[in-house]
Amino acid sequence: MKDIVVAIDFSKGSLHALEYAIELANLTHANVSMVWVDNISASEVPFATESKELRNEAKGNFDELLATYKGKLLHGKLSAKVRKGRVYQELAAFVKLNNSGLLVVGAHGSSGFEEYWVGTNAFRIVSSCSCPVVTVKYNYEVLRGCRKILLPVYHTAQTLHKVAFTADLAKASGADINILALNSSGLKSMQRIVDSNVAKVKKHLDEKDVNYIVDSINSENIAADIIEHALMVDADLLAIMTDVNDQANTILLGPFAQQLVNYSPIPVLSLHPKDAVTL
């Protein structure tokens, strides 16, 4: 992984995300790029001098962050970028332009991005970026590292799309993978499909020389059961597909992805079916 991008608005939540990104970058030998988006419109700040002062303040804050955190990044380079526009669009443009490997976003901070985690705007940040996105809660213990990744496997073909990236991340960070086979119907025919998908995952992980274990559950509430299992096995990261829908030109995440991003106390790695590599 060459570059990890962190969405920064200087809130407690985004600074916590920065610390998480640095810990992950130290494991994967990646660079970290901090990105602040000036999303204040001309009607909100009508005078050019006020707008300039806002950007200068942001640059000053970045100077302080660079001085504080650059020594904590052991193998890569810490940089800061300022962009202008809508937050989710500018983050998506930046990661695409720089071919970034991962975007880290702080969830439910005390200010700034908190407003983007209300309604569908929150999920536009996750669903608009071409690279995988990790959302991390502001009270998550970042020094845990990445020792175990929970990988839910369903009956759908799309469930396999997240495996390649997750395996590469596990290999780079030294993490084990906990495969969780989920059957939400109870039908034996559906279980056979899930088992077939699990076999494909195991084959890929064997080829990548990634350690794993397999658990299997019948689930009536998929999101709740995934979170419960993640806590039970003490996972450090939860890998999911976004299941993005495009309705009336409004980017929305699927219901399971929304629930997991909103309620999971551990970081959630979200990948898009259209951008992920299938097995």
Stockholm file with secondary structure:
# STOCKHOLM 1.0

chainA/1-279         MKDIVVAIDFSKGSLHALEYAIELANLTHANVSMVWVDNISASEVPFATESKELRNEAKGNFDELLATYKGKLLHGKLSAKVRKGRVYQELAAFVKLNNSGLLVVGAHGSSGFEEYWVGTNAFRIVSSCSCPVVTVKYNYEVLRGCRKILLPVYHTAQTLHKVAFTADLAKASGADINILALNSSGLKSMQRIVDSNVAKVKKHLDEKDVNYIVDSINSENIAADIIEHALMVDADLLAIMTDVNDQANTILLGPFAQQLVNYSPIPVLSLHPKDAVTL
#=GR chainA/1-279 SS CCEEEEECCSSHHHHHHHHHHHHHHHHHTCEEEEEEEECCCTTTSCSHHHHHHHHHHHHHHHHHHHHHHGGGCSSSCEEEEEEESCHHHHHHHHHHHTTCSEEEEEESCSSGGGGGGSTTHHHHHHHHCSSCEEEEETTSCGGGCSCEEEEEECSSSGGGGGHHHHHHHHHHHTCEEEEEEEESSCCHHHHHHHHHHHHHHHHHHHHHTCCEEEEEEECSSHHHHHHHHHHHTTCSEEEEECCCEEETTEEECCHHHHHHHHHCSSCEEEECTTTSCCC
#=GC SS_cons         CCEEEEECCSSHHHHHHHHHHHHHHHHHTCEEEEEEEECCCTTTSCSHHHHHHHHHHHHHHHHHHHHHHGGGCSSSCEEEEEEESCHHHHHHHHHHHTTCSEEEEEESCSSGGGGGGSTTHHHHHHHHCSSCEEEEETTSCGGGCSCEEEEEECSSSGGGGGHHHHHHHHHHHTCEEEEEEEESSCCHHHHHHHHHHHHHHHHHHHHHTCCEEEEEEECSSHHHHHHHHHHHTTCSEEEEECCCEEETTEEECCHHHHHHHHHCSSCEEEECTTTSCCC
//
